[in-house]
Amino acid sequence: MKQVLKGTLCLCLVAAGASPVFGQQASTTAWDSVGRILGTSPTTVAGYVRYNLPRRDLTVRIGDVTVAPALALGAWAGFSGEPNDATMMGDLVLTAAELGPVLTELAHQRIGVSAIHNHIVGEQPEIIYVHILGHGNALDLATRLDRALTRTGTPRPVAAAPPVPLTIDTAAVFEALGRHGTARGNVVQVGFVLVSGTVTMGGRTMTPALAYGSPVNVQMVSPSRAVATGDFAVRDSSVAAVLDALTAHGITATAMHSHMIGDSPHLDYIHFWADGPLPDVLRGLRAAVDAGH
């Protein structure tokens, strides 16, 4: 009898120890399946799974600057939680001609829209950003989002970007901004979370980097000139300080609005456009980051 009990106990312990591993494998398989539906590979980023959908099919210019997809044309969808109970958020990067058909399809697919607006100004052609929101089974959400994406010219499946030499001083950018990020070619991307504490929407606690991360993207235009864009997600109490910091350093605030509905506390998203020598641009961005904390 003791031998039977020992064997039973041993099996229970092995099963209990195996459950987390099995769960992790199941989640990985599910997120890979989401990627196959959306036509892009998953990347784990600060508490959520991200699927990048860059608009490499578009040639967008602001003045004499050709906007790199990594600077301001990076459509994406992100999922937090578990595959069977996920929160989906993201941005769709659209042309004016795509907006109507995409909104119609999103409504038909029961995918929420939390914002429609500009991020940059003076671009040709005009670009519109649609922020999406959904809750439920991740595979089901991805299938419905896929149907909306077919109404756009977004290249899918997303091909790996060809290798290019690094032409931006990443060390200078990371040191000036006080944080490391990623870089490719002439673009550096650095992410911040400027809001402390818990933020909820519809009773759900939101994943910071997914719902209110502050991306800062910098593109070298020439050896002596850089442009930068992104947005600072901040509390109401920090808006004036961030705007003052941007203005004091010659950086234009191009939009201020919400990305969520019913968020508590309410957050403001301040978009910007910087253009000048890299050291000057970085000083202004660092001042805005410091003001947003």
N, C-alpha and C positions, 0 to 999 in steps of 0.2 A: 504494500500500500504506500509506504514512504517513497519507494522508487517511482511509483506512478505519479505521486504528488510532485516529486522533484522534476520529473519529466514535463509535467503540465506547467509547473512554474517556469521552467527553462524556456518552454515554447512561448509562454506569455511574454516573458522578458524580451525574447528575440523579436517577437511580433511588435511589441511596443517600441523597441528600439528601431525597428525598420520603418515604422509608420512615417516619421518625418522625412526620411529619405524618399520613400514612395511618393509622399505628397509633393516634395520638391521636383521629382522627376515628372509627375503628372502636370505640375504647373508649367515646367519648362516645355513640355510637349504641347500644352495648350497655347502658350505664347508663341511657339514656333508655328502652330496652326493659324493663329491670328495673322502672323506675318505672311504666310502663304496666301491667305485671303486678300490681304491688302497689297501684296506684291512688293514687300520690302522686309528687311531683316529687323528683328527686335534688338534693342539696346537697353540694358538696365541702367537707369539714371536716377540716383538719389531718391530711391523709394518707389519708383514706378517704372513701367516698361514703355519705351518710346519707339515709335515707328516713323521714320523720316520720309517725307515725300517731296523732295525739292523740285521746284518748278524750273528745271533746266531747259524746258522748251521755250521759255520767255526771255526776250532780250529787253531789259528795262533800263532806262537811262534817267538820271537826274542831272540836268545840265550836261556837262561834259563827262560825267561819271557813268560808266556801265556798272550797274549794280550786280555784284556776284550773288548767285543763289544763296550762298551761305550767309550773306550779309542781311538780306531782307526778304528772300523768296522761299523760305524754308517752311512749307506746309508740313504738318505733323499730326499724329494722334498719339495720345498717351493713355495708359491704363494703370490704375492703382487698385489695390485690393486683391481678391482671389479671382481666378478665371470664372467661377460660377456666381460671383457677386462683385462685379468690377464697376469702378467709376471711370468713364471715358471722357477726356477733354482733348482739345486741340485747336489748331488754326487751319482753315482752308484758305489758300492764297488764290484769288480768283481775278479774272478779267471782268470787265463790265458785262460782256456778252455771256459769260458763264454764270453770273450771279442769279438771275431769275430761274433758269433750269435747275441749278443746284439747290436753291431754297425750296423749290417745288418738290424735288426728290427727297430732301431732308424731312420735309413735313410728311410726305407719303411714307417714309421709313421710320417715322416717329423718333427722330433724332432731334434733340433740343438745340436751339440756337440761343446763345447767351449774349452775343454782341455781333454787330455788323458795322464796320467803320474803316477808316484809313489808319495806317501806321506812319507812313511817310507822305511828303507833299511834293508836288511838282514833278512827279514821275510820269514818264511816257513809255508805254500806255498806262492808264490809270489802273492801280491795283487795289482790290478790296479784300479785307480780311474778315472771314466769318468764323466766329468762335463756336465750337460745338460742345454739346454736353449730353451724356447718356449714362444710364445705370442699368445693370443687369448682367446677363451671361456674355462674356467677352467675345465668344465666337459668333453669337447672334448679333451683337453690336457691330463687329467687324464686317459681317455679311451685309448688314444694312448700310454701313458707311461705304462699303465697296460700290454699292449701287449708285450712291451719290457721286463718288469719285469718277464714275464712268461718264458723268456729265461735264467733266473737265478735260483739259488736255494734259493733265499730270502724267508724265512718263512712268509707266509701270509695265513689267516689274522694274524696280529701281536698280539700275546697274551700278556696280562699284565705280566710283570716280577714278579716272586715270591718274597715275602718279604725276605730280608736278613738284618742282623745286619750291622750297620754303623761301618766301621773299619778304617776310615781315619779321621784325626783331621781337621774337616772343619773350625773351628775357626782359626786355624793356617794358613790354606790355604787362607781363605778370607782376613785375616788381612795382610798377606804378599803380596798378589796381589792387595790389595786395592779395592776389589770388591767382592760382593757376587755372588754365582752361585747356582748350584744344586748338589746334592750328592746322591749316592746310593751305598751301599756295600763298596767296596774299591776304588771307583772312584769319583772324583770331577770334575765338568765341569764349567768353568768360561768363559764368552764371553766379548770381547772388540770390540770397533770400534775405530781404531787408526787414521783414515783419516777424517779430518774435511772438510767442504765444500761439494759441490755437485759433484757427479760422474755420468756421463751419458754413455750410450752405445746405439748406433744406434739412437740417438736423444731422448731416454727415460731417465728420471731421475731414478736412481736405488735406491732401498731401502737399506740403509746401512747394516743392520744386515743380510739381505738376500744375498747381492752381495759381500760385502767385510767386513764381520765380522771376527774377529780374535779369534777363539776358542782355549782355553788352557785346556787340559785334564790331570789330574794327577791320577795315580793309585798306591796304596800301594802294594808292592810286599812282604814285610815283615815288622815287626815293625820298622826296622831301614833302610829300603830302599824303594825309590819311583822311578817310571819312569813317564815321561811326554811327550806328543806330542801334535801337533796342528799346527797352522800356524799364522804368522803375516802378515796381508795385509797392505802394506805401499806404500807411494810414492817413486819414484826413489831416491829422495834426502835423504831418511831415510834408505836405504838398507845397506850402509856401517856401520852405527852406530848400527843397529840391529845385523848384523853379528859379529861385534866386541864385542858386549855385550854377545852374545851367546858363542863365542870362549873364552872370558875372564873367563867365569864361567864353562867351560868344557862341554858345551852343543853343540851337533853336529847339524849343518844345513844339513838336509837330502835332500832337494830339494828347488829350487827357480824357479818360473815360473809364468805364467799368468793363471787366471781362466776365464777371459772374453776376448772378441774379440772386438776391436775398442773402448775400454773404454777411457774416457777422464775426468781427466788426467789418464795416464797409471798407473796401480797399479801392484806391485810385491807381490807375496805370498811366504813367507819364512817358510818352514816346518822344524821341529826340533825334536830331540830325546834327552831327558835328563835321566840320570840314576845315582842315588846316594842317600845320606841321604836327607830326606825331606827338612830340612832347607836350605841346599845348593842348591837343585833344585829350591826352591821357590825364593831364592835370585837371581839366574840367570834369571829366568823367569821375575821377576819384573824389572830387569835391561833392559831386551829386550823390555818389554812393555814401559818403560819410554823412551827408545831410539827411539821407533817407533812413538811416538806422534809428 
